[in-house]
Amino acid sequence: MNLNLRLETEADYARVEELTREAFWNLYAPGCDEHYLCHILRGHTDFIKDLDYVAELDGNILGSIMYSKSILLGDDSETVPIVSFGPLCVHPEYQRKGIGTELIEKTKGLVQNMRIPAIVIYGDPHNYCKHGFKNGLDYQVSNMDGDYPLGLLVLELEPGFFGGKKWKVKQSDVFKYDPAAASEFDKQFKEKEKKTQYSQELFSIQIRSFLRETQLTIAST
Ligand SMILES: CC(C)(COP(=O)(O)OP(=O)(O)OC[C@H]1O[C@@H](n2cnc3c(N)ncnc32)[C@H](O)[C@@H]1OP(=O)(O)O)[C@@H](O)C(=O)NCCC(=O)NCCS
């Protein structure tokens, strides 16, 4: 596949939002908000333009990845700027062909070149462990409440960076959007049926699942 990975331009915005809507529609909830997230992220101070990539084949945009700034807070008060990605998506008809992998690998290399020590995301482990991500618990990286959600995933780019201390990760406030505004934004797109499907139940289980430190102790004894 002769895939072209390049930075998103303003001329791509509408196509990327369409693509994102297609990829996420009914997947985690009836309908989706991720195309709205793309829209507001681009104008947000935490948006990282240099990591905003699309995957193009014969002039068609088939994949998109966007990054935002996050912060790691060490238990010794050290503060380290890092990055997160999402939304990440590939057009449903072109999934399982390696496009998502190419987008992750390309941008992972760029993040490494920027000397950013880690990428921390929320996502389905199935999609990311094969790219080297581990659960936050393995690096003692929790959410701001001190919990280790199943989907809090960490990629250490600077070996040994996390050391022995505890960290909390703070994601961009862009993710705390108003769902009503997202719903309003969706009205400009062509009508699409909202459905309930089992992937939503899987997601609902995942987002209520947490790892416990004691599980590590049990596993290693
Ligand atoms: C998640 C997502 C971005 C992955 O993109 P993708 O292009 O399908 O990913 P890849 O093709 O690189 O890898 C997916 C699978 O296809 C397999 N694959 C890759 N190339 C392949 C090929 N040529 N032939 C057969 N299988 C292939 C990979 O091994 C992987 O298998 P696995 O899931 O069993 O591990 C995409 O599925 C998507 O947009 N999903 C909906 C939105 C979403 O959930 N986004 C992520 C939010 S957490």
The ligand as a Tripos MOL2 file, in Angstrom:
@<TRIPOS>MOLECULE
LIG
   48    50     1     0     0
SMALL
NO_CHARGES

@<TRIPOS>ATOM
      1 C1         -7.9610    1.2960   16.4150 C.3       1 LIG1
      2 C2         -7.6130    1.6590   14.9740 C.3       1 LIG1
      3 C3         -7.1050    3.0910   14.9190 C.3       1 LIG1
      4 C4         -6.5280    0.7250   14.4830 C.3       1 LIG1
      5 O1         -6.1950    1.0640   13.1550 O.3       1 LIG1
      6 P1         -5.9240   -0.0950   12.0800 P.3       1 LIG1
      7 O2         -5.4030    0.5400   10.8550 O.co2     1 LIG1
      8 O3         -7.1200   -0.9460   11.9550 O.co2     1 LIG1
      9 O4         -4.7520   -0.8770   12.8350 O.3       1 LIG1
     10 P2         -3.7400   -1.9190   12.2320 P.3       1 LIG1
     11 O5         -4.2240   -2.4240   10.8940 O.co2     1 LIG1
     12 O6         -2.3980   -1.3100   12.2420 O.co2     1 LIG1
     13 O7         -3.8450   -3.0590   13.2970 O.3       1 LIG1
     14 C5         -5.1170   -3.6580   13.6040 C.3       1 LIG1
     15 C6         -5.0590   -5.1520   13.4610 C.3       1 LIG1
     16 O8         -4.8950   -5.4960   12.0960 O.3       1 LIG1
     17 C7         -3.8040   -6.4050   11.9600 C.3       1 LIG1
     18 N1         -3.2160   -6.1500   10.6510 N.ar      1 LIG1
     19 C8         -2.3910   -5.1430   10.2820 C.ar      1 LIG1
     20 N2         -2.0750   -5.2480    8.9870 N.ar      1 LIG1
     21 C9         -2.7340   -6.3370    8.5170 C.ar      1 LIG1
     22 C10        -2.8230   -6.9310    7.2550 C.ar      1 LIG1
     23 N3         -2.1620   -6.4460    6.2190 N.pl3     1 LIG1
     24 N4         -3.6080   -8.0280    7.1270 N.ar      1 LIG1
     25 C11        -4.2840   -8.5300    8.1840 C.ar      1 LIG1
     26 N5         -4.2520   -7.9740    9.4290 N.ar      1 LIG1
     27 C12        -3.4790   -6.9090    9.5790 C.ar      1 LIG1
     28 C13        -2.8940   -6.0300   13.1060 C.3       1 LIG1
     29 O9         -2.0090   -7.0750   13.4370 O.3       1 LIG1
     30 C14        -3.9130   -5.7950   14.1800 C.3       1 LIG1
     31 O10        -4.3920   -7.0310   14.6610 O.3       1 LIG1
     32 P3         -4.9060   -7.2300   16.1460 P.3       1 LIG1
     33 O11        -5.9920   -6.2050   16.3710 O.co2     1 LIG1
     34 O12        -5.4030   -8.6220   16.1800 O.co2     1 LIG1
     35 O13        -3.7230   -6.9910   17.0100 O.co2     1 LIG1
     36 C15        -8.8370    1.4850   14.0420 C.3       1 LIG1
     37 O14        -9.2810    0.1610   14.1540 O.3       1 LIG1
     38 C16        -9.9920    2.4140   14.3400 C.2       1 LIG1
     39 O15       -10.0750    3.4910   13.7810 O.2       1 LIG1
     40 N6        -10.9390    2.0080   15.2060 N.am      1 LIG1
     41 C17       -12.1080    2.7910   15.5150 C.3       1 LIG1
     42 C18       -11.7580    4.0040   16.3110 C.3       1 LIG1
     43 C19       -10.9710    3.6400   17.5550 C.2       1 LIG1
     44 O16       -11.3550    2.7740   18.3170 O.2       1 LIG1
     45 N7         -9.8600    4.3540   17.7720 N.am      1 LIG1
     46 C20        -9.0090    4.1110   18.9240 C.3       1 LIG1
     47 C21        -9.5850    4.6650   20.1640 C.3       1 LIG1
     48 S1         -8.8740    3.9030   21.5880 S.3       1 LIG1
@<TRIPOS>BOND
     1     1     2 1
     2     2     3 1
     3     2     4 1
     4     2    36 1
     5     4     5 1
     6     5     6 1
     7     6     7 2
     8     6     8 1
     9     6     9 1
    10     9    10 1
    11    10    11 2
    12    10    12 1
    13    10    13 1
    14    13    14 1
    15    14    15 1
    16    15    16 1
    17    15    30 1
    18    16    17 1
    19    17    18 1
    20    17    28 1
    21    18    19 ar
    22    18    27 ar
    23    19    20 ar
    24    20    21 ar
    25    21    22 ar
    26    21    27 ar
    27    22    23 1
    28    22    24 ar
    29    24    25 ar
    30    25    26 ar
    31    26    27 ar
    32    28    29 1
    33    28    30 1
    34    30    31 1
    35    31    32 1
    36    32    33 2
    37    32    34 1
    38    32    35 1
    39    36    37 1
    40    36    38 1
    41    38    39 2
    42    38    40 1
    43    40    41 1
    44    41    42 1
    45    42    43 1
    46    43    44 2
    47    43    45 1
    48    45    46 1
    49    46    47 1
    50    47    48 1
@<TRIPOS>SUBSTRUCTURE
     1 LIG1         1 GROUP 0 **** ****
